[in-house]
Amino acid sequence: MTVDLPIPIVVTRHQCPFCRITRAKRPAMVAHIGRCWHNPAARACKTCAHYEPADPDGPYPEHPGWDEGCAQERSLTAGLQVGCPQWQPTA
């Protein structure tokens, strides 16, 4: 009787140094790094001094809480921004 055992393989993944997400293909990861919300060079919302993170607690128990926002009154309803001309580094 023969018993088949699994064969180990080595897989190369490429990881973003800012958010730790991985991709199988290097060009896909390079493209991600250029627009990563946590990359200060991308001038994205999450690395901006004007970014206001979401607050799940509202002023009273029935209130759903507050969405994330921008102190410069840019709309984030369509999603976080990258390449913002009003971006400023966090202190």
C-alpha positions in Angstrom: 0.0 0.0 0.0 1.4 3.4 -1.0 0.8 6.6 1.1 1.0 9.9 -0.8 2.3 12.7 1.2 2.0 16.4 0.4 4.9 18.0 -1.4 6.2 21.3 0.1 6.7 24.2 -2.2 8.2 27.7 -1.8 6.1 30.6 -2.8 7.4 34.2 -3.3 5.1 37.0 -2.1 5.7 40.7 -2.2 4.7 42.7 0.9 3.9 46.4 1.2 6.2 48.0 3.8 3.4 50.4 4.9 0.3 48.2 5.4 1.7 44.7 5.2 -0.7 43.5 2.4 0.9 41.0 0.0 0.7 40.3 -3.7 2.0 37.5 -5.9 3.4 39.7 -8.6 6.0 42.4 -8.0 4.5 44.9 -10.5 1.1 44.7 -8.7 2.8 45.4 -5.4 4.8 48.4 -6.9 1.5 49.8 -8.1 -0.1 49.3 -4.7 2.7 51.0 -2.9 2.2 54.1 -5.1 -1.4 54.4 -3.9 -1.2 52.8 -0.4 -3.2 54.9 2.1 -0.5 54.4 4.7 2.4 55.5 2.5 3.3 59.2 3.2 4.7 59.6 -0.3 1.3 58.9 -1.8 -0.1 61.9 0.0 -3.2 59.9 1.1 -5.8 60.6 3.8 -4.5 58.3 6.5 -1.1 60.0 6.6 -2.5 63.5 6.6 -2.8 66.0 9.5 -6.3 66.8 8.3 -7.6 63.2 8.5 -10.3 62.6 11.1 -10.7 58.9 11.7 -14.2 57.3 12.1 -15.7 57.3 15.6 -18.1 54.4 16.2 -19.5 56.0 19.3 -22.1 58.7 18.8 -23.3 61.3 21.3 -26.0 58.9 22.6 -26.7 55.1 22.4 -29.0 55.3 19.4 -26.6 57.4 17.2 -24.7 55.3 14.7 -21.4 57.2 15.2 -19.4 59.4 12.9 -17.8 58.6 9.5 -14.2 59.4 8.8 -13.7 62.9 7.5 -11.3 65.7 6.5 -10.7 68.9 8.4 -10.3 70.7 5.0 -13.9 69.7 4.2 -12.9 67.4 1.3 -15.6 64.7 0.8 -14.5 61.2 1.6 -17.9 59.6 0.7 -16.4 58.1 -2.5 -13.4 56.7 -0.5 -10.1 57.9 0.8 -8.1 60.2 -1.4 -4.6 59.8 -2.8 -2.4 62.6 -4.2 -4.3 65.3 -2.3 -3.1 68.9 -3.0 -4.0 69.9 0.6 -2.1 67.0 2.2 0.1 67.9 5.2 2.2 65.5 7.1 1.1 64.5 10.6 3.1 65.9 13.5 
